[in-house]
Amino acid sequence: ELTRIFGETLTSRFGSTDEARVADSTIIHPKKFAVYYNKKQRTLLDAVNNWAVVNYGSHNAAYVLKRVKKALHDNEPVFVSWMVDFNALEYDSRSAFYGSFNMETLVEKGAFGRTGGHMTVLEDYQAIIKNADGTETVLKAGVTLDPKKASDKALLDKALENSARIVFFRTKNSWGGEGRTGLPYAPGPYSQKGSYEKGYHDLYMTYLDAPFATVDNCPDFIGSPDCATYASKALQSFVLPPEFFTDGDPEEEDTDDTTGDDTDSGDDQSDPNNLIANGGFEKGPVTTGWTTIDNGIALAETTDANTGLYAAEVTVNTPDQANTDMRQIVSVIAGKTYIISVAVKNSSRSVRARLVVGASYGSYSSLANEQWQVFSYSYKAIATGNIEVGLRFYDDAGFKTGDRVIVDSFSMTIEP
């Protein structure tokens, strides 16, 4: 039955209008599969289309973590994608870190262990909040606060302040408890049976915020996995319900980073050397930093992003390439080589994008792929001054006015 519905290579996917394909099957179409979030019953198709992956490294940490905490306060599910190093898991039941992934245990082991990517569901978090008198209060994981009580609501509000510091996230793990896997577990929610539920692990922020290295990319363990040549963090991304990343609070992109990393490019990009303004399209409106020619194309904000929360959905209104550019002016220095990169998603399969750098043109995006594709171009400046950098969109077979392509992660950096 799976072969009939999804094909021998399991590459066939459901669309929003093909319910008839599974009418005589036990497989439930995502449009008919009921789910519940944001206090409403919806469908699995709604969730797939509306939930977003929020990349932790592409935004100010406080901005992202505050939204995660808001969702947890509202009893909404939050998924977390993180990198596992089993040498960071504490097995000693006498340790305060028992059943958790933490930096202290990894450093004590003195070597990297078995590693890999993992996605789990967040259950809770533990945080330290600062009081008005300068003292601190620990909000312990596993203790339920009632927002209807004034004292509890005050604590929950304090936890959303930038001065609050997350100690660890508690996650429900698909591995199960030690009875099935042999792995230790942290105390889960306290059940009605009078014991802690099993299958939970605590992920300490000292571990999640550390550069994630392995024996392959950092063969000489030097007391901590802080390899200068490998900057990706163990905490990769969150998947949030739509209400919690579009709540009309854009100024929080500029809040202080509660994890201690106070670097900020001034743009929405994670690379402070990016010369492109609003290359991730995180600063509203989406046209900020960009110019278009007449009405040949139109830019709109979309949450179908390659990185960050948002991307630009480009509607192409004409087959006339002279009017289908989106560009901005960038200053260059004679003799310097610049690397220009952009991510494109050809959802219509009838529009191709091409990098435009000054008087030069790069390669075209592919028509055959509806997934994100990243392509780049190397440009050597022959004179100091300003040039225009951007994209031009070309119609192809089957093009119709109004066809669309999505653009994100536009960057331009000086080659080292």
N, C-alpha and C positions, 0 to 999 in steps of 0.2 A: 504493500500500500504506500509506503514511503517513496519507493521508486516511481510509482505511478504519479504521485502528487508532485514530488520534487525533482524527478529525473534521476537517471542512473548515477550522475555525478553530484547529485544533491545541490545543484546550482540554481534551480528554478525558485523564484521568490514570489511571495504573495504581493499582489497589488491591492488597491482599495476597492476595486470593482469586480474581483474575480471569485466571489463567494460560491458561484455555481461549480467551480472546479472541485470543491470538497463537499458538494451537496450530498453525495452518496458515500461519504467517508466518515470514519470516526474521528478524523482530524478536525479540530475546530479552527475556523478562520479567525485571524486576529481581530477582525471587525465584530465578531460574535463572542469573543472571549472577554468576559467582564472583569475589570479590575477596579480598585478603589484608591484614589489619592486626591489630595487637595479637598478633602471632605465631600467628594462627589464620586458616584459610580461612573466609570468611563470604560473604554475598551482598550485592549492591548495595543491596537493600532494607534489609538490616541497617544498612549505612553511612548511608543516607538517614535512617533512623529514629533512629539512635544518635549520629551525629556532631553536634557543636554549633558554632554560630557564637558566638565569644567576642568581644564588642565591646570594643575596646581602651580606649575612653574611659569605660566604665562600671565599671571596676575599677582597683584599685591596679596600676600598671604592672609592678612587680616580681612581683606575684602572677601576672599573665598571662604575662610573659616567661619566668618560671621554668618554667612548664608547656610553653611552646613549646620551650625548650632541652631539657627532659626528653624530649620526643617526638623531637627531632632526635638526641639521644644514643642513643635506642633504635631509630634508623633507621626511624622511622614518618613517613609523609607528613604535612606541614603545609601548608595553603593560607593565603595571605595576601591580603587585600583592601586595596588602597591606591590613592591618587590620584596620577595621573601629571601632571607638568608637564615637557614636553620641553625647556624652557629650563634645567632642573636637571640634564640629562644632559650629561656631559662628553665632548666630541668630540676634544679635544686629546690625542693619544697620548703626549705628553711629560709630561702631568699625572699625578700619583699617583691622581687621581680618574677616570682614563680608564674609560669604560664604566659609570660609576656615576651614580646620582641623588643629588645632595648639595646642601647649602645654599650652600656656597662658590661653586659654579658659577652657581646661580640669582642670587645677590647680584651676582656679577660681570656677569651679563647685564643686570641693572638693569631687567628687565621680565618679566612673566609670559608664558609661551608657550602652546602648544596643550595643553589639559588634558582629563582624563577619568578615570573609574574603571577599575580593572583588577584581575584576580585571577590570581595565579601560584602556583607551588609552591616552597617553600623548599628550598634545597639545603644550606646551611651558614650559619654566622655567624662573625664575628670579635669577640673580646672581650678586655678587659683585666682581669686578676685581680690582687688585692692579696695579697702574701705576708706572712708573719708578721713579717718584719723591716722591713716598710714599703715594700719595693720592689714593682715591678709587673712582671708577665709578660704578654706578648701571646700569646693563643691565635689563631694565624693560620688564616683560612679556607683550605680546601684541604689542610690537614694532618690526617690521620686519626689519632686516638688510640684505643688499644686498651684497653678497660676491664678486660681480663684482666691487664694489666700494672699493678703497684702504682703506679708513677710516673705513668702516664697516667690511671689512675683518680683519683688525687689531684688532678690538674689538672681533670678533668671535674667532680669534686665541688666544687672551688673555683669553677668557672664557674657553679654553681647558687647560690652565696652571694649575698646581697643587695649585697655590696660590689663584685661583678663588674659591669662595664659593657659592654654590647654596643656595638660600634663600627658594624657594619653587618650586615645580612642579605644573603646571596647567594641569588638566586632564579633558577630556570629559567623563561625567558620564552617564551611562545607566539609571540612575534614572530619568533624565530629569530635568526641571526647577521647580521653586516653584509653578507654576500654576498647575502642575500635582501632585506633591508630598508634597507641603507645605514646602519643604526644601529651605533655602536660597542658593543663588549661587554667585560665584565670577564673575567678568566681564570676559566674553569670548572674542573671536575675535570681532573686530569692523566691523559690517556688512555694506553693501552698503546702507542699509535702514537708516543708521544714528543712530543705537543703537547697544548695545552689545548683542551678541548671548547668549542664556540661556543654562543652563545645565552643567555648568563648576564649578569645585571646585579647590581651591588651597591647596596643601598638603605641609605644612611647614616641612623643614628638622628637626627642633627641635622635631616635632611630629614623623616623620618617623624614626628618629634615636633613639628614646627613647625605652627602654624595654617595650614591650607591655604586660600589665597586665590587669586582669579583676577582678571582685568581687570574682570569684571562686578561683583564685590562689593568690590573694592579698586582702583579705577581709578588712583589715584595711588601708584605703586610708590615706596616711600620708603627703598630700600636693603635691605629684607628684607620677606618676606611676612607680617610680624607685624601683621596688621590687627586692631585691638582689637574690631572689629565682627563678626569671623568667627573662631569658636573651634574649628571642626572640624579635627582633625588629619589629615595626609596618610595616616597609618596608621589604617585603619578597623577591621579585625577579623581574627581568625584562625579557621580551621576545624580543629578538633582531634579526633582519635580519642577515644572516650569515656573510656578509661582515664586520660587525661592531664588531665581536669578534674574527676574524681571520685575522687581518690586519697586521700581522708581527711585532708586537710591544711588545714582551714578557717581556722586561725589566720593563715595567710599573707596573708589579706586585710588584715591590719594591719601588714604589713612596710613598711619604708621604700621609697620609690619611687626606684629606681636611675637614673631619667632626670632627676632634679633637681626634679620637681614634687612637693613634699611636702604639698600640700593634700589633706585628707581630710575628708569631711563627718562622719565618725563613724558614718555609716550606709553602706549599700551603694550609695547613689545617687551619680551624678556631680555632682549639683547640691547644693552645701553648704547651700542655703537651703530644701531640701525639709523640710517639717514632718512628713511621714509617716515613721513608724518601719518599717523593713524593707519599704519600698514596692517594692523589686525582688526581694524574697523570697530574698535571697542569704544571710541569716543563719539558720542552722538552729537548731531545727526551723522548718519553713515557717510555722508558726503564730506565731512570735515577733512580738510587737507587735500581734497581731490577736486579737479575740474573736469567737466565733460563738454562735448561739442554739440551745440544746439540741443535737439531732442532725439539724437540718434540712439542714445542709450539712456536708461534710467537706473539709478542705484537705490536699493531698498535694503533695510536691515533684515537679516535672517539669523536664526539660532543654529542652523546647520553649519557649524563651524569646524574648521580643521584644527585650530588652536583657540584657546580662550572661549568667550561666551558667544561672540557674534562674528558674522562674516558679511560680505556684500553680495547680494543677489542682483545680477546685472541683467536687465531686460533689454534685448536688442530690438529696436523698432524700425531698423532700415537695413537693407543689404549694401548700402553705400559705405564702404570702409572709411571714406574721408570723414564720416561723422560718427564713428563708433569708438572713439578713444576715451579713456580715463587716464588723466596724467596729473603730475605735480612737478614743481620746479625744485631741483636739487643742485647744490653747489659742489663742484668737483675741483680737484687740484691737478695740474698738468703732471703727467708721468705716473700718477697713481692708478692702480688697477682696482676696479670695483666689481664685487660679486652681487648680482641682482637675482633674487629668488622669489618665487610666488607659488602658491597652491591654487589649483583650479579644479572644479568639479563640473563636468559637462553633463548636467542632468537631462538636457534636451537632445543630446547627441547630434545636434545640427549646427552648433556654433563652436568655432575654434578661437582660442585666445593666443596672442603673440606678444612677447615683450618688446617694448619700444624704449630705446635708450639713446637719447639725442637723435642723431641721424641713422642710427643702427637698429637692426631688428634681430630678435632672437628666434628660437624655434617655436613651432606651433604646439598647442596642447592637443592631446589625442581625442578622437571622437569615439573611440571604442570602449572607453572606460567611464563608468558612472561613479567610480570611487575617486577620492582625492588623489591628484597627481601633482608632484612638485617638480618644476623645471627651473633652470637658472641660466644666466648669461654672464660672461666675463667681458668687462668693458674697460679699456685703458684710455684715460683722458689725454687728449692731445693739447689741451689748453686749460688754463684756470678760468673758471667762470660758472655760469648757470646752464644746466641742460634740463630738458623735460624727460621724465621717466614715467612709464606706465604700461598700459595694455591697449592693444587694438583687437577688436573682435570681428571675425570673418564668418560670413554665412557659408553653409555647405549644403549638400544634398538634403532635401526635405525641409529646408529652412522655412519658417513662417514668422511673420512679424509678431513680436512678443515672446519669442523663444528666449530661454534664460540659461545663464551659466553663473556659478557661484565662485567668488574669489576670496582668498584669505591669506594670511601669513606673508604679506609682501615685505621684503626686506632688501636693503642695499647697504653693504658694508665694504670697507677698504680691505683689500687682500693683505694679509700679514706679510 
